[in-house]
Amino acid sequence: MKRNWIFVWLFVFATTFGFATKAIADDWKVQGEFGWFGVGTAYQIEEGHFYWVGEFSGTFFNDEGEGSLFHRAGVKCPAFNDIDINTDTGNAGGYCVITDTDGDQAYLSWENDGTAASGAGTFSYTGGTGKYQGIKGENTFVGVTQVNWADGTATGFATWNR
């Protein structure tokens, strides 16, 4: 009889821990928009094909507004962007550091594929500091380039988990 209670408690503990882990992972799945400005260097590989290396930086706005995860946090993303206008294809990737208004940081890696102007992708948290220590989870986004400026910079946005 005592042995059966041990199995019951183990089952209850495992079930509770499993649900708690799922709830924590869902807590890190934010919905919102990251408005960015891209600065870097574009290398012409061939006519109409460019490889850009630089940084996308800007601010994230959580759909839930004030007091929600990463709302109005600064975001800096060292990255690459391989754009072929001839075939209207592009792929990009890199890392991001999200710094909230308390100074705590979350880190992520990302990648996407699509056209020369937009693409769907994924990002994964890789770590963090303060309240984001141990952050984990897979997310989706769609990145859009709105304007390619004459000086080689670009402006755009990315929607997260929409």
Secondary structure, 3 states (H helix, E strand, C coil): CHHHHHHHHHHHHHHHHHHHHHHHHHHCCCCEEEEEEEEEEEEEEECCEEEEEEEEEEEEEECCCCCCCCCCEEEEEEEEEEEECCCCEEEEEEEEEEECCCCCEEEEEEEEEECCCEEEEEEEEEEECHHHCCCCCEEEEEEEEEEECCCCCEEEEEEECC
